[in-house]
Amino acid sequence: METVRQRTVAPGAGFHAPVDIAVLTDKGRAEFNRLAREERALSWTDAKAGEYAPSETAAAIERS
């Protein structure tokens, strides 16, 4: 994603100051698709758990 400055119209009814908005680029779209594929993989739950729990703790949880 990239950030761009939103265009605004001249001051008047409903006028607001310019704000930054996120724009999905081709590179960002490809990254979202990659992450979606990983999430659908059977090993995704184990991979995510591995980021938060040391392997010894994860093994202890599985045994209980």
PDB file of N, CA, C and O in Angstrom:
ATOM      1  N   MET A   1       0.835  -1.169   0.000  1.00  0.00           N
ATOM      2  CA  MET A   1       0.000   0.000   0.000  1.00  0.00           C
ATOM      3  C   MET A   1       0.876   1.227   0.000  1.00  0.00           C
ATOM      4  O   MET A   1       1.998   1.227   0.507  1.00  0.00           O
ATOM      5  N   GLU A   2       0.339   2.253  -0.573  1.00  0.00           N
ATOM      6  CA  GLU A   2       1.018   3.536  -0.547  1.00  0.00           C
ATOM      7  C   GLU A   2       0.075   4.568   0.042  1.00  0.00           C
ATOM      8  O   GLU A   2      -1.137   4.356   0.094  1.00  0.00           O
ATOM      9  N   THR A   3       0.624   5.670   0.478  1.00  0.00           N
ATOM     10  CA  THR A   3      -0.187   6.745   1.026  1.00  0.00           C
ATOM     11  C   THR A   3      -0.159   7.906   0.058  1.00  0.00           C
ATOM     12  O   THR A   3       0.907   8.305  -0.411  1.00  0.00           O
ATOM     13  N   VAL A   4      -1.325   8.449  -0.244  1.00  0.00           N
ATOM     14  CA  VAL A   4      -1.417   9.622  -1.115  1.00  0.00           C
ATOM     15  C   VAL A   4      -2.275  10.672  -0.430  1.00  0.00           C
ATOM     16  O   VAL A   4      -3.078  10.361   0.450  1.00  0.00           O
ATOM     17  N   ARG A   5      -2.095  11.912  -0.845  1.00  0.00           N
ATOM     18  CA  ARG A   5      -2.884  13.010  -0.286  1.00  0.00           C
ATOM     19  C   ARG A   5      -4.186  13.105  -1.061  1.00  0.00           C
ATOM     20  O   ARG A   5      -4.175  13.215  -2.287  1.00  0.00           O
ATOM     21  N   GLN A   6      -5.319  13.064  -0.348  1.00  0.00           N
ATOM     22  CA  GLN A   6      -6.628  13.147  -0.980  1.00  0.00           C
ATOM     23  C   GLN A   6      -6.853  14.561  -1.498  1.00  0.00           C
ATOM     24  O   GLN A   6      -6.543  15.533  -0.810  1.00  0.00           O
ATOM     25  N   ARG A   7      -7.389  14.676  -2.703  1.00  0.00           N
ATOM     26  CA  ARG A   7      -7.703  15.990  -3.259  1.00  0.00           C
ATOM     27  C   ARG A   7      -8.977  16.513  -2.624  1.00  0.00           C
ATOM     28  O   ARG A   7      -9.874  15.740  -2.289  1.00  0.00           O
ATOM     29  N   THR A   8      -9.057  17.816  -2.459  1.00  0.00           N
ATOM     30  CA  THR A   8     -10.258  18.418  -1.896  1.00  0.00           C
ATOM     31  C   THR A   8     -10.721  19.532  -2.815  1.00  0.00           C
ATOM     32  O   THR A   8      -9.959  20.027  -3.645  1.00  0.00           O
ATOM     33  N   VAL A   9     -11.962  19.916  -2.661  1.00  0.00           N
ATOM     34  CA  VAL A   9     -12.510  21.026  -3.438  1.00  0.00           C
ATOM     35  C   VAL A   9     -12.318  22.311  -2.665  1.00  0.00           C
ATOM     36  O   VAL A   9     -11.937  22.296  -1.495  1.00  0.00           O
ATOM     37  N   ALA A  10     -12.583  23.419  -3.324  1.00  0.00           N
ATOM     38  CA  ALA A  10     -12.422  24.723  -2.678  1.00  0.00           C
ATOM     39  C   ALA A  10     -13.312  24.799  -1.437  1.00  0.00           C
ATOM     40  O   ALA A  10     -14.351  24.142  -1.369  1.00  0.00           O
ATOM     41  N   PRO A  11     -12.900  25.603  -0.461  1.00  0.00           N
ATOM     42  CA  PRO A  11     -13.701  25.720   0.763  1.00  0.00           C
ATOM     43  C   PRO A  11     -15.166  26.021   0.444  1.00  0.00           C
ATOM     44  O   PRO A  11     -15.484  26.880  -0.379  1.00  0.00           O
ATOM     45  N   GLY A  12     -16.021  25.300   1.108  1.00  0.00           N
ATOM     46  CA  GLY A  12     -17.458  25.466   0.929  1.00  0.00           C
ATOM     47  C   GLY A  12     -18.169  24.442   1.784  1.00  0.00           C
ATOM     48  O   GLY A  12     -17.592  23.876   2.712  1.00  0.00           O
ATOM     49  N   ALA A  13     -19.409  24.214   1.465  1.00  0.00           N
ATOM     50  CA  ALA A  13     -20.192  23.244   2.231  1.00  0.00           C
ATOM     51  C   ALA A  13     -19.542  21.869   2.156  1.00  0.00           C
ATOM     52  O   ALA A  13     -19.215  21.389   1.071  1.00  0.00           O
ATOM     53  N   GLY A  14     -19.360  21.247   3.293  1.00  0.00           N
ATOM     54  CA  GLY A  14     -18.768  19.909   3.336  1.00  0.00           C
ATOM     55  C   GLY A  14     -17.262  19.896   3.142  1.00  0.00           C
ATOM     56  O   GLY A  14     -16.673  18.825   3.000  1.00  0.00           O
ATOM     57  N   PHE A  15     -16.627  21.055   3.132  1.00  0.00           N
ATOM     58  CA  PHE A  15     -15.174  21.115   2.938  1.00  0.00           C
ATOM     59  C   PHE A  15     -14.455  20.490   4.111  1.00  0.00           C
ATOM     60  O   PHE A  15     -14.868  20.653   5.259  1.00  0.00           O
ATOM     61  N   HIS A  16     -13.389  19.780   3.832  1.00  0.00           N
ATOM     62  CA  HIS A  16     -12.532  19.252   4.879  1.00  0.00           C
ATOM     63  C   HIS A  16     -11.091  19.394   4.409  1.00  0.00           C
ATOM     64  O   HIS A  16     -10.811  19.478   3.213  1.00  0.00           O
ATOM     65  N   ALA A  17     -10.201  19.418   5.364  1.00  0.00           N
ATOM     66  CA  ALA A  17      -8.786  19.544   5.047  1.00  0.00           C
ATOM     67  C   ALA A  17      -8.309  18.285   4.326  1.00  0.00           C
ATOM     68  O   ALA A  17      -8.867  17.209   4.537  1.00  0.00           O
ATOM     69  N   PRO A  18      -7.290  18.404   3.481  1.00  0.00           N
ATOM     70  CA  PRO A  18      -6.741  17.218   2.806  1.00  0.00           C
ATOM     71  C   PRO A  18      -6.269  16.194   3.829  1.00  0.00           C
ATOM     72  O   PRO A  18      -5.712  16.551   4.867  1.00  0.00           O
ATOM     73  N   VAL A  19      -6.494  14.925   3.531  1.00  0.00           N
ATOM     74  CA  VAL A  19      -6.056  13.848   4.409  1.00  0.00           C
ATOM     75  C   VAL A  19      -5.292  12.820   3.592  1.00  0.00           C
ATOM     76  O   VAL A  19      -5.473  12.714   2.379  1.00  0.00           O
ATOM     77  N   ASP A  20      -4.438  12.066   4.267  1.00  0.00           N
ATOM     78  CA  ASP A  20      -3.731  10.974   3.612  1.00  0.00           C
ATOM     79  C   ASP A  20      -4.640   9.759   3.580  1.00  0.00           C
ATOM     80  O   ASP A  20      -5.307   9.447   4.567  1.00  0.00           O
ATOM     81  N   ILE A  21      -4.664   9.075   2.446  1.00  0.00           N
ATOM     82  CA  ILE A  21      -5.454   7.860   2.322  1.00  0.00           C
ATOM     83  C   ILE A  21      -4.545   6.749   1.796  1.00  0.00           C
ATOM     84  O   ILE A  21      -3.546   7.013   1.127  1.00  0.00           O
ATOM     85  N   ALA A  22      -4.902   5.515   2.107  1.00  0.00           N
ATOM     86  CA  ALA A  22      -4.131   4.361   1.643  1.00  0.00           C
ATOM     87  C   ALA A  22      -4.655   3.941   0.282  1.00  0.00           C
ATOM     88  O   ALA A  22      -5.863   3.906   0.049  1.00  0.00           O
ATOM     89  N   VAL A  23      -3.729   3.623  -0.614  1.00  0.00           N
ATOM     90  CA  VAL A  23      -4.076   3.176  -1.952  1.00  0.00           C
ATOM     91  C   VAL A  23      -3.410   1.829  -2.173  1.00  0.00           C
ATOM     92  O   VAL A  23      -2.205   1.679  -1.975  1.00  0.00           O
ATOM     93  N   LEU A  24      -4.203   0.858  -2.582  1.00  0.00           N
ATOM     94  CA  LEU A  24      -3.672  -0.477  -2.828  1.00  0.00           C
ATOM     95  C   LEU A  24      -2.984  -0.503  -4.186  1.00  0.00           C
ATOM     96  O   LEU A  24      -3.609  -0.234  -5.211  1.00  0.00           O
ATOM     97  N   THR A  25      -1.707  -0.827  -4.189  1.00  0.00           N
ATOM     98  CA  THR A  25      -0.930  -0.898  -5.422  1.00  0.00           C
ATOM     99  C   THR A  25      -0.890  -2.342  -5.918  1.00  0.00           C
ATOM    100  O   THR A  25      -1.339  -3.251  -5.220  1.00  0.00           O
ATOM    101  N   ASP A  26      -0.361  -2.550  -7.104  1.00  0.00           N
ATOM    102  CA  ASP A  26      -0.212  -3.912  -7.634  1.00  0.00           C
ATOM    103  C   ASP A  26       0.658  -4.756  -6.710  1.00  0.00           C
ATOM    104  O   ASP A  26       0.371  -5.931  -6.477  1.00  0.00           O
ATOM    105  N   LYS A  27       1.717  -4.155  -6.188  1.00  0.00           N
ATOM    106  CA  LYS A  27       2.597  -4.870  -5.261  1.00  0.00           C
ATOM    107  C   LYS A  27       1.840  -5.241  -3.986  1.00  0.00           C
ATOM    108  O   LYS A  27       1.994  -6.353  -3.480  1.00  0.00           O
ATOM    109  N   GLY A  28       1.029  -4.325  -3.464  1.00  0.00           N
ATOM    110  CA  GLY A  28       0.235  -4.604  -2.273  1.00  0.00           C
ATOM    111  C   GLY A  28      -0.811  -5.677  -2.528  1.00  0.00           C
ATOM    112  O   GLY A  28      -1.047  -6.533  -1.676  1.00  0.00           O
ATOM    113  N   ARG A  29      -1.435  -5.634  -3.693  1.00  0.00           N
ATOM    114  CA  ARG A  29      -2.436  -6.647  -4.046  1.00  0.00           C
ATOM    115  C   ARG A  29      -1.783  -8.029  -4.110  1.00  0.00           C
ATOM    116  O   ARG A  29      -2.356  -9.014  -3.644  1.00  0.00           O
ATOM    117  N   ALA A  30      -0.591  -8.093  -4.686  1.00  0.00           N
ATOM    118  CA  ALA A  30       0.129  -9.369  -4.767  1.00  0.00           C
ATOM    119  C   ALA A  30       0.475  -9.883  -3.370  1.00  0.00           C
ATOM    120  O   ALA A  30       0.408 -11.087  -3.119  1.00  0.00           O
ATOM    121  N   GLU A  31       0.843  -8.982  -2.463  1.00  0.00           N
ATOM    122  CA  GLU A  31       1.169  -9.379  -1.092  1.00  0.00           C
ATOM    123  C   GLU A  31      -0.072  -9.892  -0.369  1.00  0.00           C
ATOM    124  O   GLU A  31       0.003 -10.895   0.341  1.00  0.00           O
ATOM    125  N   PHE A  32      -1.217  -9.220  -0.536  1.00  0.00           N
ATOM    126  CA  PHE A  32      -2.457  -9.701   0.076  1.00  0.00           C
ATOM    127  C   PHE A  32      -2.814 -11.086  -0.449  1.00  0.00           C
ATOM    128  O   PHE A  32      -3.239 -11.948   0.321  1.00  0.00           O
ATOM    129  N   ASN A  33      -2.647 -11.307  -1.739  1.00  0.00           N
ATOM    130  CA  ASN A  33      -2.930 -12.623  -2.323  1.00  0.00           C
ATOM    131  C   ASN A  33      -2.005 -13.691  -1.755  1.00  0.00           C
ATOM    132  O   ASN A  33      -2.438 -14.806  -1.463  1.00  0.00           O
ATOM    133  N   ARG A  34      -0.722 -13.344  -1.599  1.00  0.00           N
ATOM    134  CA  ARG A  34       0.247 -14.286  -1.029  1.00  0.00           C
ATOM    135  C   ARG A  34      -0.138 -14.655   0.402  1.00  0.00           C
ATOM    136  O   ARG A  34      -0.108 -15.826   0.781  1.00  0.00           O
ATOM    137  N   LEU A  35      -0.496 -13.654   1.183  1.00  0.00           N
ATOM    138  CA  LEU A  35      -0.888 -13.911   2.571  1.00  0.00           C
ATOM    139  C   LEU A  35      -2.168 -14.739   2.646  1.00  0.00           C
ATOM    140  O   LEU A  35      -2.304 -15.596   3.519  1.00  0.00           O
ATOM    141  N   ALA A  36      -3.097 -14.488   1.741  1.00  0.00           N
ATOM    142  CA  ALA A  36      -4.340 -15.273   1.720  1.00  0.00           C
ATOM    143  C   ALA A  36      -4.048 -16.734   1.395  1.00  0.00           C
ATOM    144  O   ALA A  36      -4.654 -17.629   1.985  1.00  0.00           O
ATOM    145  N   ARG A  37      -3.130 -16.988   0.466  1.00  0.00           N
ATOM    146  CA  ARG A  37      -2.750 -18.371   0.141  1.00  0.00           C
ATOM    147  C   ARG A  37      -2.119 -19.043   1.350  1.00  0.00           C
ATOM    148  O   ARG A  37      -2.428 -20.195   1.654  1.00  0.00           O
ATOM    149  N   GLU A  38      -1.233 -18.329   2.042  1.00  0.00           N
ATOM    150  CA  GLU A  38      -0.601 -18.896   3.236  1.00  0.00           C
ATOM    151  C   GLU A  38      -1.637 -19.214   4.302  1.00  0.00           C
ATOM    152  O   GLU A  38      -1.545 -20.242   4.973  1.00  0.00           O
ATOM    153  N   GLU A  39      -2.625 -18.335   4.462  1.00  0.00           N
ATOM    154  CA  GLU A  39      -3.632 -18.547   5.485  1.00  0.00           C
ATOM    155  C   GLU A  39      -4.480 -19.783   5.191  1.00  0.00           C
ATOM    156  O   GLU A  39      -4.937 -20.453   6.117  1.00  0.00           O
ATOM    157  N   ARG A  40      -4.691 -20.088   3.923  1.00  0.00           N
ATOM    158  CA  ARG A  40      -5.472 -21.266   3.556  1.00  0.00           C
ATOM    159  C   ARG A  40      -4.669 -22.559   3.658  1.00  0.00           C
ATOM    160  O   ARG A  40      -5.245 -23.647   3.623  1.00  0.00           O
ATOM    161  N   ALA A  41      -3.350 -22.454   3.785  1.00  0.00           N
ATOM    162  CA  ALA A  41      -2.506 -23.646   3.873  1.00  0.00           C
ATOM    163  C   ALA A  41      -2.782 -24.389   5.178  1.00  0.00           C
ATOM    164  O   ALA A  41      -3.099 -23.773   6.195  1.00  0.00           O
ATOM    165  N   LEU A  42      -2.661 -25.700   5.142  1.00  0.00           N
ATOM    166  CA  LEU A  42      -2.928 -26.511   6.333  1.00  0.00           C
ATOM    167  C   LEU A  42      -1.963 -26.207   7.475  1.00  0.00           C
ATOM    168  O   LEU A  42      -2.317 -26.371   8.643  1.00  0.00           O
ATOM    169  N   SER A  43      -0.764 -25.770   7.155  1.00  0.00           N
ATOM    170  CA  SER A  43       0.246 -25.524   8.180  1.00  0.00           C
ATOM    171  C   SER A  43       0.182 -24.105   8.757  1.00  0.00           C
ATOM    172  O   SER A  43       1.009 -23.739   9.593  1.00  0.00           O
ATOM    173  N   TRP A  44      -0.795 -23.309   8.315  1.00  0.00           N
ATOM    174  CA  TRP A  44      -0.840 -21.907   8.727  1.00  0.00           C
ATOM    175  C   TRP A  44      -1.018 -21.757  10.239  1.00  0.00           C
ATOM    176  O   TRP A  44      -0.337 -20.940  10.858  1.00  0.00           O
ATOM    177  N   THR A  45      -1.913 -22.524  10.837  1.00  0.00           N
ATOM    178  CA  THR A  45      -2.156 -22.408  12.280  1.00  0.00           C
ATOM    179  C   THR A  45      -0.884 -22.692  13.068  1.00  0.00           C
ATOM    180  O   THR A  45      -0.564 -21.982  14.021  1.00  0.00           O
ATOM    181  N   ASP A  46      -0.163 -23.733  12.666  1.00  0.00           N
ATOM    182  CA  ASP A  46       1.086 -24.059  13.361  1.00  0.00           C
ATOM    183  C   ASP A  46       2.118 -22.953  13.170  1.00  0.00           C
ATOM    184  O   ASP A  46       2.841 -22.607  14.104  1.00  0.00           O
ATOM    185  N   ALA A  47       2.187 -22.404  11.971  1.00  0.00           N
ATOM    186  CA  ALA A  47       3.159 -21.346  11.692  1.00  0.00           C
ATOM    187  C   ALA A  47       2.847 -20.101  12.518  1.00  0.00           C
ATOM    188  O   ALA A  47       3.759 -19.490  13.075  1.00  0.00           O
ATOM    189  N   LYS A  48       1.572 -19.715  12.605  1.00  0.00           N
ATOM    190  CA  LYS A  48       1.203 -18.544  13.395  1.00  0.00           C
ATOM    191  C   LYS A  48       1.466 -18.776  14.878  1.00  0.00           C
ATOM    192  O   LYS A  48       1.958 -17.881  15.564  1.00  0.00           O
ATOM    193  N   ALA A  49       1.143 -19.971  15.382  1.00  0.00           N
ATOM    194  CA  ALA A  49       1.377 -20.276  16.790  1.00  0.00           C
ATOM    195  C   ALA A  49       2.868 -20.229  17.098  1.00  0.00           C
ATOM    196  O   ALA A  49       3.264 -19.822  18.191  1.00  0.00           O
ATOM    197  N   GLY A  50       3.688 -20.638  16.152  1.00  0.00           N
ATOM    198  CA  GLY A  50       5.129 -20.640  16.344  1.00  0.00           C
ATOM    199  C   GLY A  50       5.709 -19.248  16.534  1.00  0.00           C
ATOM    200  O   GLY A  50       6.760 -19.089  17.154  1.00  0.00           O
ATOM    201  N   GLU A  51       5.022 -18.234  15.999  1.00  0.00           N
ATOM    202  CA  GLU A  51       5.500 -16.861  16.164  1.00  0.00           C
ATOM    203  C   GLU A  51       5.319 -16.370  17.591  1.00  0.00           C
ATOM    204  O   GLU A  51       6.062 -15.500  18.045  1.00  0.00           O
ATOM    205  N   TYR A  52       4.339 -16.917  18.304  1.00  0.00           N
ATOM    206  CA  TYR A  52       3.999 -16.406  19.623  1.00  0.00           C
ATOM    207  C   TYR A  52       4.435 -17.308  20.773  1.00  0.00           C
ATOM    208  O   TYR A  52       4.649 -16.828  21.886  1.00  0.00           O
ATOM    209  N   ALA A  53       4.565 -18.578  20.523  1.00  0.00           N
ATOM    210  CA  ALA A  53       4.914 -19.511  21.590  1.00  0.00           C
ATOM    211  C   ALA A  53       6.212 -20.225  21.254  1.00  0.00           C
ATOM    212  O   ALA A  53       6.374 -20.723  20.140  1.00  0.00           O
ATOM    213  N   PRO A  54       7.137 -20.280  22.202  1.00  0.00           N
ATOM    214  CA  PRO A  54       8.355 -21.069  21.962  1.00  0.00           C
ATOM    215  C   PRO A  54       7.969 -22.518  21.680  1.00  0.00           C
ATOM    216  O   PRO A  54       6.939 -22.992  22.159  1.00  0.00           O
ATOM    217  N   SER A  55       8.781 -23.211  20.916  1.00  0.00           N
ATOM    218  CA  SER A  55       8.439 -24.580  20.509  1.00  0.00           C
ATOM    219  C   SER A  55       8.223 -25.504  21.707  1.00  0.00           C
ATOM    220  O   SER A  55       7.380 -26.399  21.640  1.00  0.00           O
ATOM    221  N   GLU A  56       8.957 -25.313  22.792  1.00  0.00           N
ATOM    222  CA  GLU A  56       8.765 -26.157  23.973  1.00  0.00           C
ATOM    223  C   GLU A  56       7.379 -25.937  24.573  1.00  0.00           C
ATOM    224  O   GLU A  56       6.714 -26.891  24.975  1.00  0.00           O
ATOM    225  N   THR A  57       6.951 -24.691  24.632  1.00  0.00           N
ATOM    226  CA  THR A  57       5.625 -24.377  25.181  1.00  0.00           C
ATOM    227  C   THR A  57       4.538 -24.929  24.284  1.00  0.00           C
ATOM    228  O   THR A  57       3.553 -25.480  24.776  1.00  0.00           O
ATOM    229  N   ALA A  58       4.697 -24.793  22.981  1.00  0.00           N
ATOM    230  CA  ALA A  58       3.714 -25.307  22.039  1.00  0.00           C
ATOM    231  C   ALA A  58       3.611 -26.833  22.153  1.00  0.00           C
ATOM    232  O   ALA A  58       2.514 -27.387  22.080  1.00  0.00           O
ATOM    233  N   ALA A  59       4.746 -27.510  22.329  1.00  0.00           N
ATOM    234  CA  ALA A  59       4.733 -28.963  22.482  1.00  0.00           C
ATOM    235  C   ALA A  59       4.018 -29.356  23.767  1.00  0.00           C
ATOM    236  O   ALA A  59       3.275 -30.338  23.782  1.00  0.00           O
ATOM    237  N   ALA A  60       4.229 -28.607  24.846  1.00  0.00           N
ATOM    238  CA  ALA A  60       3.564 -28.894  26.119  1.00  0.00           C
ATOM    239  C   ALA A  60       2.056 -28.726  25.998  1.00  0.00           C
ATOM    240  O   ALA A  60       1.291 -29.506  26.567  1.00  0.00           O
ATOM    241  N   ILE A  61       1.632 -27.713  25.260  1.00  0.00           N
ATOM    242  CA  ILE A  61       0.211 -27.475  25.065  1.00  0.00           C
ATOM    243  C   ILE A  61      -0.410 -28.621  24.279  1.00  0.00           C
ATOM    244  O   ILE A  61      -1.515 -29.061  24.595  1.00  0.00           O
ATOM    245  N   GLU A  62       0.291 -29.108  23.257  1.00  0.00           N
ATOM    246  CA  GLU A  62      -0.230 -30.192  22.438  1.00  0.00           C
ATOM    247  C   GLU A  62      -0.365 -31.484  23.256  1.00  0.00           C
ATOM    248  O   GLU A  62      -1.286 -32.269  23.031  1.00  0.00           O
ATOM    249  N   ARG A  63       0.562 -31.701  24.211  1.00  0.00           N
ATOM    250  CA  ARG A  63       0.524 -32.929  25.029  1.00  0.00           C
ATOM    251  C   ARG A  63      -0.632 -32.897  26.018  1.00  0.00           C
ATOM    252  O   ARG A  63      -1.126 -33.950  26.421  1.00  0.00           O
ATOM    253  N   SER A  64      -1.068 -31.718  26.411  1.00  0.00           N
ATOM    254  CA  SER A  64      -2.129 -31.661  27.438  1.00  0.00           C
ATOM    255  C   SER A  64      -3.513 -31.769  26.864  1.00  0.00           C
ATOM    256  O   SER A  64      -4.494 -31.736  27.606  1.00  0.00           O
TER     257      SER A  64
END
